[in-house]
Amino acid sequence: MNKLFLGLAMVAGSLVFAQETKNVTAAPMTKVKEPIRFGIKGGVNFSQFSEQQLSTKNLRPGFNAGVFVNIPLSEKFAIQPEVLYNQLGSKSVLTERDLPDNTSVKVQENYSLNYISVPVMLHMKPADNFYIEAGPEVSYFINGKYTGDMITTTTVGGNTTTQTESYSRDLEKDRVKKLNLGFGLGLGYYFTPNLGINARYVNSLTHVANNSGKPENMKDKETNRVFQIGLNYKF
């Protein structure tokens, strides 16, 4: 019996020693934190105002372009400040009504709001080359305009005629709030160490219109909402 216990102890000791040797040999090398890298990015925007029903007919196409710096905090986390030229706005049908004499009138306006935006995004990397991001965005209003079309359609004796009157005006800068605060959520993937794709949604937390001095019941409470899809390139 003593010999049996001694044999089992020797076998167990041999297995433990072998396992420890294997673990030491197979221990992976410590992964070095990535360096700080600069880059450029650009993409398309699809924006609208918050008071509108979420619909493709209300989404106004635009673009964004700028620079960024990616600062790794650890193997799984990084912070990425950006500076972007950001085109927001909306398109909508303001009125659509039928008139006498088989005539209908539709008025459609497009708003273009140009900002310099500074997002500061926290990146979390659950897997290599893939990241999830979230963070605040501060934007400064530069300028904007609105364009419109009044479309009159008349049907007489089965024949339909359409007349379109177009107009374009610059927005008065004092009617738009200078600073716009928002919060963004997104995700991205790098195909190579340099080239990647990114998708982001940013919802404003402040009103588009400058409501200072207006009574509460007359304030325009619309905010910006934008979906962004684009490419990143790290140097």
N, C-alpha and C positions, 0 to 999 in steps of 0.2 A: 504494500500500500504506500509506504514512504517513497519507494522507487517510482511509483506511478505519479504521486504528487510532484516529485522532483522533475520527472520528465515533462509533465504538463507545464510546470513553472518555466523550464528551459525553453519549451516551445513558445509559450506566451511571451517570454522575454525576447526571444528572437523575432517574433512578429511585431512587437512594439518597436524594437530597434529598426527593423526594416521599414515600418510605416513612417517613423520619424525621419529616417534617411531619405525616403521618397518625398516627403513633404518639403524638406530642405532643398532637395534637388529640383523639385517642380515648382518651387515658390516663384511666382511671376515677378518680374522686375517692376519696381515702383514707377508708375506712369508720371512723366514730367508734365507739369502744368503748362498749357499752351502760352505762347507769348502774346503781348498786346499787338493787335493788328488793326490797320486802318482799311477802309473800303469805300466803295461807292454803291449806290442803289438807285433803282428807278422802277416805276410800274404804273399801272392804271388804277384810277379811283372810280368808284360807283357810289355817289353820295345823294342824300336827300335830307329834308328837314324832318324833325321828330313828329310834328303834328300831322304829317301825311301818313296814309296807310302804306305799309311796306309792300311795294309793287314795282315790277320792272319798268312800268311806264313812268314812275316818278324818279327813277334813278338817273342822275346826270353823270355822263362819263367825263372824266378829267384825267389828270396825271399827277405823279409826285416824283421828285428826283432830288438827290442830295448825297451827303457823305455821312460816315459813321466811324466810330472807333469801338472795337470789341475788347473788353478788359476782363480776362478770366479771373474769377475769385477763387475757384477751386476746380477740381476735375469735372464737377457736375454743374457749376454755376458760373455765370458771367454777367456783366452789366454792359449795356450798349447804348450810349448816348448818340443821338442823330441830329442832323440839321437838314431840313427838307424844305423845298419849295412845294407847296401843297395846294392843289386846286379842288375846292369843295363847292357846294351849291345844291341846286335841285331843279327839276323840271316838273311842271304840273299843268293840269287843265283847270283854269280858274273858274270859268263859267261855260256852260253848254246849254243852250235853251232854244226852243222852237218859237218862231215868230209867225205872224199871219202871212198869207200868200205863199205857203209851202216853203218857207225860208227858215234855215237854222243857222245859228251863230255859235262858234266855239272860240274861246280865247285861251291861248296857251303861252306860258311865260317860262323862260329859263333863267336861273340865277347862277352867276359865276362869282365865287368868292375866293380870292387869292390870299394865302397866308404863308408866313415863314413859321414852320413848326419845329419844335424841339422835343421829340419823344426821348424818354429815358427808360429803356426796357430791361427788365431782369430776365435773363435766359436760364432755364433749367433744362438740362440734357439727360433725359431718361435713357437714351441710347446714343451710340456713336452717330454723328452727323445729323441727328434729329434734335430739335429743341422746341420747347414751349415758352412763350414770352408773355409778360404782363408789365404794365407800368403807366405812369402819367405822361401827358403830353401838353405842353404849353404852346399856343400859337398866337402870332401877332398878325393882325389884319393889314394887308397892304393896299389893295384896291379891289374893285369888283364892278360888275355891270349886270343889267338884265336885258334880255331880248324877248320879244314877243311876236306872236302872230295872231291876227284876228281873221278867222276863216269863215266866210259867208257862203252857204250852199243854198241854191234855189232850184226847185224842180217845177217845171212848167210843161204840161203836155207830154210827160215821160222823158223830157230832156233835162239834164242836170248841169248846172253851171256852178263853178266854184271860183271865188275871188279871195285872194289872200293879201292882207295889209300887214307889213312887217315894220317893227320899230326896234331901236336899240338905244339904251341910255346908260350912262355911268351912274353907279350908286353914290349917293352922298356919303362921304366917309364918316361924318358925325352921326349917321343913322345906324352904323354897325359898331358893335363893341370891339374895342381894340384888342383886348386879350381874351383868348378862348382857352378854357381849361377842359381837358378831356382825359379819358382813360382807355387804354388799348389792351386787347387780348389777341394773341396770334400764335402761329406755329411756323416752323421752317425746316428745310432739309438742304444739306449741302451734298451735291453730287460729286464734287471734288473738294480738295482742301481750299479751293479758291471760289468756286461758283456754286451758288445756292438759290433756292426759291423761297419766298415768304408770302404768307397770307395773314392779314390783320384786319380786325374790326375796331374802330375807334368811335366811342360815343361821347359827345360833349356834355359837360356838366354845367356849362354857363349858356345863357341866351345869346343868340346871334345878334339880335337888335340891341341898340343902346337904349335901355329903358329908364335911364336916370331922369328923375323929375316927373315921371308919369305916374298917375294913380294906379293902384293894383289892378283894377278892372280894365285898364287900357294897355297893359303891358303885353308885348309880343313875346310869348314864351317858347318859341321854336328854338331848337338846338340842332347842331350839325350831327349827322351820322354818316359814316363812310366805311365801305369795304375796300380794302387795298390788296392787290396781287402784284408781285414784282420779283425782280431778280437782284441778288446781292453779289458783289465781287470783292473778295479780300485780297489785298496786296501782300 
